[in-house]
Amino acid sequence: MAHPIDFSELAKMVNCNSYSKNKTGIDENAEIFKAWMQPLGFSCQTFAREHIGNHVLFSSAKTAGKKILLLGHLDTVFPPDTFVQFSEDNQWVYGPGVCDMKGGNFVALNALRQLKATLGDIHNVDMLLVSDEETGSDDSKQLSSKLAKNYDYCFVFEAAGAQHEIVIARKGVATFTIDLIGKAAHAGNHYQQGINANLAAAKMIIELTELTDLDKNTTVNVGKINGGIGANTISPSAQLIVEARFTCIQEKLRLLESIAHLVDNPRVAGVEVNINGGVQRDVMSPSKGQMQLVDTLSSVLGHPLKTESRGGVSDANTMSAAGLITLDGFGPFGDGDHTIYERAEKASFARRIHEMSQILLHFCSPVHANKLSHTAAKASAA
């Protein structure tokens, strides 16, 4: 764990812009990663896409034993010529994706290299990199859900917590676009002949916001509004962009039913309301199998793995919803993600690479696994 890490490969990934809408940059990033994975014995399957970056699946040989999927994403949130440059100092690395999540992909890559150096051949471990996580995984989540049935466990490489916590739960999220259609009229001469879409939108914003229940960690946010023509015109149209987040199925159902009721019953007579959208990612809830896996990994590593729940979503939500036992947060610790201050702690890379290499070794090599379990038992007894 104390060995210094060469971050030049991470710099190469970071300096290649992979904004979610930059297909060329994302595909170039995939090719960079492919050049590192193939010498480890992985075959590559590319899921070509026309308008977004390609998704790529790296596969190893299969033998008896548990099948493991490592999951990451290639895209970042920064358009070209905004926040593009990798840099580092003694403690931190900086740049778009150093913690979210090119840094996580870098952890997975180097853990696989250590596994290869120990065993000679890697088997039963695959890695999926998708291209659209930052925009909701609208395309890749169908692929991810389909692939989930092929594996026993999934490890996701979003950033670690401040105390290197892994993630066992994430809120679900639903997003909606609500269009309200009224009737334009001159605000001075024909006020009563108009049907005010802005007024209906204002009333709906209040009702939507009141669906929030902080005691249950449920939130509804109207994040963007548009409407009207000018001060002298009764508004003929308005639009709301809405996000709802929830931590359990019951709250999800309550929100969906309540929002549908509000849409069907606008508070201004004559207004027509149309809604598009729905659940983007379902809730990731802790499960018995998941907690058994945490206990196993803690024994393998010889120390407890701290856990946490997060309000943000990731592709872990998709895998968990598909029934695959999933743990997230195996990337490095960092902060400032989605801002120009994004950074990741150098020491956390060494820790996470070591931990993940030991975890993979446990599943890929029964001989090494027995030795590790014996060592952990002795340490616990001491």
C-alpha positions, 0 to 999 in steps of 0.5 A: 500500500505504501508504494508510490503510484504513477498518475500519468495514466490517470492524467491521460484519461483526464486530459481526454475530454469525455463530456457526455455529449462528446461522443468522439472524446468518450470513444477515444477514452474507451480506446485508451482503456482498451489498450490497458485491458487487453494485455491483462487478457481481457477481450473487449465487446463494443456496444456501438452507439450513433449519437452517444459514446459507445459502451464497452464490456471487458471479459475474462475467461470463465471457470467455476466460482463466483462471477464478478462485474466491475462497473464504471463510466467513461463520461464526465460533466465538463464540456470541452474547453471548460475544466480540462486539465489534470494537475497534482501536488503532494497530496491531491490530484485535480481535474475532471473525473479524478474522483467521478469517476476516471479515478475509480476506473484507474483503481479498478485497472490497477487492482486487476493488474495486481491480480494478474501479477499474483495469479498469472491469469484473470478469470471470472471478473468482467468490467463494464464501462458505460458512456452516459451515466452523468445524463441518467444512463437512459441508454446504458441502463437497459444493457446493464440490467440485461448483463446483471443476470450473468454475475453474482456480485457487482462492485461500482467505482464511484468515489469513496466516502470521507472515511473510505465508506462504501455505499450500500444504499442510494435514493431512487430518482424520478424526473418529469417535464410538465407542460401547462397549456392555457390561453393567451389574452390581452392582460388589460383589455381581455383579462377574463378571456385568458387562461393563465398557464403561469398561475396554474404552474405556480399553484402546482409548484407549491403542491409539488413541493409539499409532497416533500417529506424530510422525515422519510428523506423524500424530496421533490424539487421544481428545478426549472420553470418557463412560461409566458410571453410578456407582462401584458399577456395572459400566459398561454403556456408554462413548463416545469422541470421536476425531480423527485427522490425517495428511499423506499418503494412505498414513497416512490409509489406515493410520489408517482400517484400524487404527481399524477393526481396533480397533473390530472387536476390543475388548479386553474380551470381550462388549463391542459396539462401534459407530463413526460418522464418517470423513474430514472433510477430505482432505489438501491436498498440494503439487502441481506445478501449485500450485508453478508457480502460486506461481512465477507469482505471485512474478513478478507481485508482484516478490518471492518468496511465502513458503509453509508447511504447517499442521496445521489444516484449511480449505476449501482441503482440499476444493478441493484434494481435488477437483483444483483448484489451490488456495493458502490464507492470503491473509487478513491476519496475525493470532493468537488465533483461536478465543479472546477475544484474536483480533486482526489486524495492520492493516498486513497488510491493506494488504499483502494487499489490494495483493498480491491486487489485483495477482494478480487483475489479472494474470489478468483483464488480459493488457495489465496482466499483460505490464506487470507481468511486464516490471516484475518482470523489470527488478526481478529483473535489477537 
